[in-house]
């Protein structure tokens, strides 16, 4: 049984880390210097992690960018697609081929780490290290986001308590609180109970920290000045007369920026095979824009000839948001897209139940190829060359693998099997060669899905039809009011960030494959003016997840000498 299969089949309660014996990291200063940084540009966090100051990016402004390889996947299933693992393995494979390669990835949230999804450092022999530290507190960036967010929340309630000079209506405060733990009990709360000394009672909610608008701001800001300006634009609520109130009206942006100053610096770690990995920012793609920070990706492009980045979940989520939101603020354009698929996931998209996801079923794979086609179509509509990475598991039958390969050939899409979990970079060399060949033969003809100046509903409708495959969009009365309010705020020209289930191309998680004949249901639209986009909540997607019946937290432990043991 391979490391990948152990990861997929470990029973609840198993305490096993898949850290392989060759995972001893090199000193981070050595990794940084080999990547081209001067020692004074490296701020170590222990022996194996560091921050790189923003000045290092400014000094390299005239250096040509490397090639940007965007990794995405087919629609997520419990069977696993292995997108982050494949991105890391591809960097390792490029390194084995003598290329200067780097990864640019998101930071893990402790919500999934202690919930059901697990960590975000890869698996088996395709990993970034030190895995336990990255998956838990790392360099404290997510904690800083939570502190800055909750500082603003405290300032809002204190302003009301101290006389409410701005005339904030407690019933119309839109700024919640956050924490980096899945906790369904905090989705709807009342604060300020216990008498006048404890503030004004009002309803509010908690979101998970990575859904905070401040996380999006951190990832989209191009420096501290832009960070502070964006923080000041945050909408916190409305007055009794209906006038909007922003964080700058409370004078909060300076203190918030101070809390985030260290977090703005990209983090540097390494792959298992020693390549640099810039891991910075952690928004979810189903409830936020789902991509790592602009400054980290730009920095990686200055020191590597090939940078592999990834967006959360499938091409209809993280990838679309990179192309329509991140590109618009940064100008970043991928040179090629790598679409990760597994036979196991295709079986489930073809109708195989979870209990049979590891059992060969060519008919189910054939039916599930509709989901692969859907995501290839999305990437092609954005004008990107596509390479399909077939993430091979032990137990995949030769007939199934040939079926997928033949289908890709019929689509005219380059493809390659990869076994990076089992064999590290060596298992990704064929894929790396296919990517390099595609970069030589094809150039992107990139085009966003829509223009920002389109009306709000037109942008949502266009995404629904061309990216998700819907017949149209239906809006609740609340969403209609929200859209009118966004227009009144002058926010109609912002891009839209659709918060949608990751388990389906639709807004209904149980619908697999590539369904047709459905309509997208929009229930609310929230103006994230600091981040610079409108969040459209669809279906039953939530901004505060809950824990499963057996959360991974029950299987996390620490030894007497301080070694953390993770169940993934």
RATAKA-V454288 format. One line per field, one symbol per residue. psi: psi as a letter, one per 30 degrees, with the letter a starting at -180 (. if undefined). A space follows every 50 residues. Layout:
BEGIN
psi = ???
END
This chain:
BEGIN
psi = kleeeeefgklkfkjkkgjlfggjllkfeeeeeffgkkefgkjkiafgll kklffeeefgefkkkakjjkkallkklffkeheeeeeeeeeeeeefggkj llkjllkkkfdeefcfeaahgalbgilklkeeeefcfbggeeeeeeeeef eeeeeeeeeeegfhefhkjffgkfjalllhkkjffgejlklglglefgak klkalklkeffkfeeeeeffkgleeeeeeeeffkkfallfggkkklefff gfeeeeeeefeeffkkkkallfgglkjjjkkhkkffgafgllkeeeeeee fffkfkkjlllkbaffceeeeeefeeeeffgkkkflkkjklleeeeeefg fklefgfgkkieeeeeeffeeeeeeeeeeeffgkkkkkjjjkkkfkleee eeeeeeeeeefgkklkkkheeegbeefgeeeeeeeeeeeeekkkikklfl kfflleeeeeeeeeefefglfakkkleeeeeeeeeeeffggfgllkjjjl kfflfagjffjlbillhlkkjkfljkjieeehlkjjklbgkkgjllkaei kfefgklklfggkkkkg.
END
